[in-house]
Amino acid sequence: MLSDRVLVKTEQAEGDRRSTGGILIPATAQMGKRLSWAAVVAVGPNVRSMQQGDKVLFNPEDRYEVEVRGDDYIILRERDVHAVAAERLEDSAHGLYL
């Protein structure tokens, strides 16, 4: 990865999903702006706030998709990430982390 780019892999396929109550929601259902979680696979040398293995929250509309050896990944800029969730950040006193 170059510069401030982050390579992530989403946890679930974008398709039908189930609500917490068990209702099947089709992929064609109209949803409002909904952010998505993904796992960080690789980071560029200028990325400061995340590492491989962290989970990040991002807007699915601000992404570039790429296929590498049959697996689908998403390339983001560091500035397009809204939140970082990682166990190593629990004791940090600065920033807002989930």
Secondary structure, DSSP 8 states (H G I E B T S, - for coil): --TTEEEEEESS-SS-EE-TT--EE-TTS---S--EEEEEEEE-TT--S--TT-EEEE-TTS-EEEEETTEEEEEEEGGGEEEEE-GGGTT--SS---
